[in-house]
Amino acid sequence: MQIDSPIPRNPDTREPLWPDGVVGSITHSGKWAVAVVASVSEIAAIGIDVEQIKRSINPGIARLVCTEDETAWLESLDSAQADLGLKAIFSAKESIYKCLFPRCRVPLTFQDATIALLPDWNGFHFQLHCLCPPLIIEQEARLEGVLRLSRQTILSGVFIKSMKSTG
């Protein structure tokens, strides 16, 4: 896929305005920037996020970001793992928002999804606690995302296949 012109953004929501037939997501943090695009014939929605591991985060932010289940999981970890886990949950929720908002047009809150990291931390399941009608995602649907950790960054992503897509 080739896009030969700059991607403008919506001045109100700051979201990228992709050409017809294209979905995509953009993220950046510090010196890291990532973009991904796909054809709507294959992918209905996509969202990515990158976070710096070394960036400090106030543990009090967990009250805003985390659901009760996520908070209980974080409290079961040692402090270093809990810090990393909070960043992973935050990143996953950012990916979900970037994936769903362009299609649903419903501003999600951090409490609208519960994240459960896979045991190897290479992915996550998430459960939505709100409706997203244009994508026919039902409330309490259980979906999956990708999570990759390096020494410097956490990268998360979520995509939803197009109903037109085969396979």
Secondary structure, 3 states (H helix, E strand, C coil): CCCCCCCCECCCCCCECCCCCEEEEEEEECCEEEEEEEECCCEEEEEEEEEECCCCCCHHHHHHHCCHHHHHHHHCCCHHHHHHHHHHHHHHHHHHHHHHHHHHCCCCCHHHEEEEECCCCCEEEEEECCCEHHHCECCCCEEEEEEEECCCEEEEEEEEECCCCCC
